[in-house]
Amino acid sequence: MTTPAAAAPALEVRGLHKKYGPHVILHDIHLTVQPGEVYALTGPNGAGKTTLIRTVTGLAFPDSGEVQLLGRDVHHDGSRARAHLGAVVEAPARFYPQFTGAQNLLLHARLAAMAPDGPRVGRDRIREVLALLELTRMADRRVAEYSLGQRQRLGVASAILAHPRVLILDEPTSGLDALGIGLIHRIVTELAAGGCAVVLSTHHLREIATYAHTVGILTGGRLVDTVDLRIRQAAYRFRVDDPLGAAGLLERLPFVNRVSTRAPYAVAHLGDEARVPEALAHLGAGGHRVYEASPDHFDLYEYYRARVEQA
């Protein structure tokens, strides 16, 4: 998992509140997404995920708070703020069913180009994204003939058409088979590697744990936790004769970020897998017998379940 470089935020949400009548849907939401970061938003049904995405993309207005896209206020700068945004909200995206997939993407491109600072997209790019989403054979068929999964992939094609710098996808893998899910994962990963900030909502925790950088847990309209998977993935466990003593030794090493114990293990968050032999050498020199050293895989689903139950 590649860590995005520090930069000015691509997306910043500050103190977002949203009500529908007397019902509070979002309460004091704060989140930041950097260029090159994949931020996965998860939570139970009715937690407010789609409302948050609608508000972040400018489709809904908050009662208070602020959303900045690439330094512009999405609710006051309008189309200029959204000039570099690609999004699918409440998937599958809606298209003109009587037009072909290619025709729908061409209409999408022309509408985007009409906005101030709007991107210009040619037919070559339309063919490129259709191929990328494995829709070339469907390009000249009416969208009315598309399956749910094909319409889902066409929605992602429309969202990435203009090389967005911020991409927001609401349940992008809903209705897709295993190959389609893998395809979306690969596209998201490649876009993030190129510097695009990606926000997606999902229920598929064990899948997104393999490629997301950050997971925000939303429940009851509150962002109750933010999990940095880059730190979680760097943990290694050492089965030793004295977990407390080994933990004390490990926490004094300059390359160890955090240490905990879970008998019979001492668990250390290392900066890199390459540090494991060095940690073993220090444990051996300190008189600790090490019976096993292995990655301490973080179970995002179990963590999520416990966190939601606590909330």
C-alpha positions as CSV (number, residue, x, y, z in Angstrom):
1,M,0.0,0.0,0.0
2,T,1.6,3.3,-1.2
3,T,1.3,6.2,1.2
4,P,0.4,9.5,-0.6
5,A,2.8,12.4,-0.1
6,A,1.8,15.2,2.2
7,A,0.1,18.1,0.3
8,A,-2.6,20.6,0.6
9,P,-6.0,18.8,1.1
10,A,-7.9,17.9,-2.0
11,L,-11.1,17.7,0.0
12,E,-11.7,19.3,3.4
13,V,-15.0,19.1,5.4
14,R,-15.3,21.3,8.4
15,G,-18.1,21.2,11.0
16,L,-20.7,19.9,8.7
17,H,-24.3,19.8,10.0
18,K,-27.4,18.7,8.1
19,K,-31.0,18.3,9.2
20,Y,-34.2,17.3,7.4
21,G,-37.0,18.9,9.4
22,P,-36.4,18.0,13.1
23,H,-34.1,15.0,12.2
24,V,-30.4,15.5,12.4
25,I,-28.7,13.5,9.6
26,L,-25.1,14.8,9.9
27,H,-23.6,16.2,13.1
28,D,-20.2,18.0,13.2
29,I,-18.5,16.1,10.4
30,H,-14.8,16.9,10.0
31,L,-12.6,15.0,7.5
32,T,-9.7,15.6,5.2
33,V,-8.5,13.7,2.1
34,Q,-5.1,14.3,0.6
35,P,-4.2,14.0,-3.1
36,G,-3.3,10.3,-3.8
37,E,-5.4,9.1,-0.8
38,V,-8.2,6.5,-1.0
39,Y,-10.7,7.4,1.8
40,A,-13.4,4.8,2.3
41,L,-16.6,5.9,4.1
42,T,-18.5,3.1,5.8
43,G,-21.4,2.7,8.3
44,P,-24.7,1.0,8.8
45,N,-27.7,1.7,6.5
46,G,-29.2,5.0,7.4
47,A,-25.9,6.3,8.9
48,G,-25.9,9.3,6.6
49,K,-23.3,8.2,4.0
50,T,-25.3,9.2,0.9
51,T,-26.3,12.5,2.5
52,L,-22.7,13.3,3.3
53,I,-21.7,12.4,-0.3
54,R,-24.5,14.6,-1.7
55,T,-23.4,17.5,0.5
56,V,-19.7,17.1,-0.3
57,T,-20.5,17.1,-4.1
58,G,-22.7,20.2,-3.8
59,L,-26.0,18.3,-4.5
60,A,-27.3,19.2,-1.0
61,F,-26.6,22.2,1.2
62,P,-25.6,21.9,4.8
63,D,-27.3,23.8,7.6
64,S,-23.8,24.8,8.7
65,G,-20.2,23.9,8.0
66,E,-18.0,24.1,5.0
67,V,-16.8,21.8,2.1
68,Q,-13.6,22.7,0.2
69,L,-12.7,21.0,-3.0
70,L,-9.1,21.9,-4.1
71,G,-9.3,25.1,-2.0
72,R,-12.7,26.2,-3.4
73,D,-16.0,26.2,-1.4
74,V,-18.2,23.7,-3.2
75,H,-21.5,25.5,-2.2
76,H,-20.4,29.0,-3.0
77,D,-18.0,28.6,-5.9
78,G,-20.3,26.2,-7.7
79,S,-19.1,24.8,-11.0
80,R,-15.6,26.3,-10.5
81,A,-15.2,24.2,-7.3
82,R,-16.5,21.1,-9.1
83,A,-14.4,21.6,-12.3
84,H,-12.0,18.8,-11.3
85,L,-14.5,16.6,-9.6
86,G,-15.8,13.3,-10.9
87,A,-18.6,11.6,-9.0
88,V,-21.3,9.0,-9.0
89,V,-23.9,9.6,-6.3
90,E,-26.7,7.1,-5.5
91,A,-25.4,4.5,-8.0
92,P,-26.1,3.2,-10.5
93,A,-25.7,6.5,-12.3
94,R,-28.6,7.5,-14.5
95,F,-28.3,7.8,-18.3
96,Y,-30.6,8.4,-21.3
97,P,-31.7,4.8,-21.9
98,Q,-32.5,5.4,-25.6
99,F,-28.9,6.5,-26.3
100,T,-25.8,4.3,-26.5
101,G,-23.1,4.2,-23.9
102,A,-20.8,6.2,-26.1
103,Q,-23.5,8.8,-26.9
104,N,-24.2,9.3,-23.2
105,L,-20.5,9.8,-22.4
106,L,-20.3,12.3,-25.3
107,L,-23.3,14.3,-23.8
108,H,-21.6,14.1,-20.4
109,A,-18.4,15.5,-21.8
110,R,-20.2,18.4,-23.7
111,L,-22.2,19.4,-20.6
112,A,-19.0,19.4,-18.5
113,A,-17.2,21.6,-21.1
114,M,-20.0,24.2,-20.9
115,A,-19.2,25.0,-17.2
116,P,-16.6,27.7,-16.3
117,D,-13.1,26.0,-16.2
118,G,-14.9,22.9,-17.5
119,P,-12.7,20.2,-19.0
120,R,-12.5,19.4,-22.7
121,V,-12.8,15.7,-23.5
122,G,-12.5,14.2,-27.0
123,R,-13.8,11.0,-28.6
124,D,-10.4,9.3,-28.0
125,R,-10.8,9.6,-24.3
126,I,-14.4,8.3,-24.5
127,R,-13.1,5.2,-26.3
128,E,-10.3,4.9,-23.7
129,V,-12.5,4.9,-20.6
130,L,-15.0,2.5,-22.3
131,A,-12.1,0.1,-22.9
132,L,-10.8,0.7,-19.3
133,L,-14.2,-0.3,-17.9
134,E,-14.4,-3.2,-20.3
135,L,-17.4,-1.8,-22.1
136,T,-16.1,-1.5,-25.7
137,R,-18.4,-4.2,-27.0
138,M,-21.4,-2.3,-25.4
139,A,-20.3,1.1,-26.6
140,D,-22.8,1.3,-29.5
141,R,-25.7,-0.4,-27.8
142,R,-28.5,1.5,-26.1
143,V,-28.1,1.8,-22.3
144,A,-31.6,0.3,-22.0
145,E,-29.9,-3.0,-22.9
146,Y,-27.2,-2.7,-20.2
147,S,-27.2,-5.0,-17.2
148,L,-27.1,-3.4,-13.7
149,G,-23.3,-4.1,-13.5
150,Q,-22.7,-2.6,-16.9
151,R,-24.6,0.6,-16.0
152,Q,-22.6,0.7,-12.8
153,R,-19.3,0.5,-14.8
154,L,-20.6,3.1,-17.2
155,G,-21.2,5.4,-14.3
156,V,-17.6,5.0,-13.2
157,A,-16.5,5.7,-16.8
158,S,-18.4,9.0,-16.8
159,A,-16.9,9.9,-13.4
160,I,-13.3,9.4,-14.6
161,L,-13.9,10.7,-18.1
162,A,-12.3,14.2,-17.6
163,H,-9.2,13.0,-15.5
164,P,-10.6,14.2,-12.2
165,R,-8.4,15.3,-9.3
166,V,-11.1,14.3,-6.8
167,L,-13.2,11.3,-7.4
168,I,-16.3,10.5,-5.3
169,L,-18.1,7.2,-5.7
170,D,-21.2,6.1,-3.8
171,E,-21.2,2.2,-3.5
172,P,-19.2,1.8,-6.7
173,T,-19.1,-2.1,-6.5
174,S,-22.8,-2.6,-5.8
175,G,-24.3,-5.0,-8.3
176,L,-20.9,-6.1,-9.7
177,D,-19.6,-9.6,-9.9
178,A,-16.1,-10.5,-8.6
179,L,-14.3,-9.6,-11.8
180,G,-16.1,-6.2,-11.9
181,I,-15.3,-5.5,-8.3
182,G,-11.6,-6.3,-9.0
183,L,-11.7,-3.9,-12.0
184,I,-13.0,-1.0,-9.9
185,H,-10.4,-1.7,-7.3
186,R,-7.6,-1.6,-9.8
187,I,-8.9,1.6,-11.4
188,V,-9.2,3.4,-8.0
189,T,-5.7,2.3,-7.0
190,E,-4.2,3.5,-10.3
191,L,-6.0,6.8,-10.1
192,A,-4.8,7.4,-6.5
193,A,-1.2,6.4,-7.5
194,G,-1.5,9.2,-10.1
195,G,-2.4,11.8,-7.4
196,C,-6.2,11.7,-7.6
197,A,-8.0,11.9,-4.2
198,V,-10.7,9.2,-4.0
199,V,-13.6,9.0,-1.6
200,L,-16.0,6.0,-1.8
201,S,-18.7,4.7,0.3
202,T,-18.9,0.9,0.8
203,H,-20.0,-2.0,3.0
204,H,-17.3,-4.3,1.7
205,L,-14.8,-3.8,4.5
206,R,-12.5,-6.7,3.9
207,E,-12.1,-5.8,0.2
208,I,-11.3,-2.1,0.7
209,A,-8.9,-2.9,3.5
210,T,-6.5,-4.2,0.9
211,Y,-6.2,-0.8,-1.0
212,A,-7.7,2.1,1.0
213,H,-5.5,4.3,3.0
214,T,-8.1,5.6,5.4
215,V,-11.5,4.4,6.6
216,G,-14.1,6.8,8.2
217,I,-16.8,5.1,10.3
218,L,-20.1,6.9,10.2
219,T,-23.0,6.0,12.4
220,G,-26.0,7.9,13.6
221,G,-24.8,10.9,11.5
222,R,-21.5,11.2,13.4
223,L,-18.1,10.3,12.2
224,V,-17.2,8.2,15.2
225,D,-13.7,7.0,14.1
226,T,-11.1,7.4,11.4
227,V,-8.8,4.4,10.9
228,D,-5.4,4.9,9.2
229,L,-4.8,1.6,7.5
230,R,-1.2,2.6,6.6
231,I,-0.3,2.4,10.3
232,R,-2.4,-0.7,10.9
233,Q,-0.8,-2.6,8.1
234,A,2.7,-2.0,9.4
235,A,2.2,-4.1,12.6
236,Y,4.1,-7.3,13.3
237,R,3.7,-9.7,16.1
238,F,6.5,-11.6,17.9
239,R,5.6,-14.7,19.9
240,V,8.0,-14.5,22.8
241,D,8.7,-16.0,26.2
242,D,8.1,-12.6,27.9
243,P,5.7,-10.3,26.0
244,L,5.9,-7.5,28.5
245,G,9.7,-7.5,28.6
246,A,9.9,-7.7,24.8
247,A,7.4,-4.9,24.4
248,G,9.5,-2.7,26.7
249,L,12.6,-3.4,24.6
250,L,10.8,-2.8,21.3
251,E,9.3,0.5,22.3
252,R,12.8,1.9,22.9
253,L,13.9,1.2,19.3
254,P,13.8,4.4,17.1
255,F,12.0,2.7,14.2
256,V,9.1,1.4,16.3
257,N,6.1,3.6,16.3
258,R,3.9,1.9,18.8
259,V,4.0,-1.3,20.9
260,S,1.3,-3.4,22.6
261,T,1.0,-6.8,24.1
262,R,-1.5,-9.6,23.4
263,A,-0.2,-12.7,25.2
264,P,1.8,-14.6,24.0
265,Y,2.7,-11.8,21.6
266,A,4.4,-8.4,21.6
267,V,3.0,-6.4,18.8
268,A,5.1,-3.6,17.2
269,H,4.2,-1.1,14.6
270,L,7.3,-0.9,12.4
271,G,8.0,1.7,9.8
272,D,8.7,-1.0,7.2
273,E,8.8,-4.8,6.8
274,A,12.6,-4.5,6.2
275,R,12.9,-3.7,9.9
276,V,11.7,-7.1,11.1
277,P,15.2,-8.7,11.0
278,E,16.5,-5.8,13.0
279,A,13.8,-6.1,15.6
280,L,14.5,-9.8,15.9
281,A,18.2,-9.1,16.4
282,H,17.5,-6.7,19.2
283,L,15.1,-9.1,20.9
284,G,17.7,-11.9,20.7
285,A,20.5,-9.6,22.0
286,G,18.2,-8.6,24.9
287,G,17.8,-12.3,25.9
288,H,14.3,-12.8,24.6
289,R,13.4,-16.1,23.0
290,V,11.4,-15.5,19.8
291,Y,9.2,-18.4,18.6
292,E,7.4,-16.7,15.7
293,A,7.4,-13.4,13.8
294,S,4.6,-12.6,11.4
295,P,2.4,-9.7,10.2
296,D,-0.3,-8.8,12.6
297,H,-3.2,-8.5,10.2
298,F,-5.8,-5.9,11.2
299,D,-9.4,-7.2,10.9
300,L,-11.2,-4.0,9.8
301,Y,-14.6,-5.8,9.9
302,E,-14.2,-6.8,13.5
303,Y,-12.9,-3.4,14.5
304,Y,-15.8,-1.7,12.6
305,R,-18.4,-4.0,14.3
306,A,-17.0,-3.3,17.8
307,R,-16.8,0.5,17.1
308,V,-20.4,0.7,15.8
309,E,-21.7,-1.3,18.8
310,Q,-19.9,1.1,21.2
311,A,-21.4,4.1,19.5
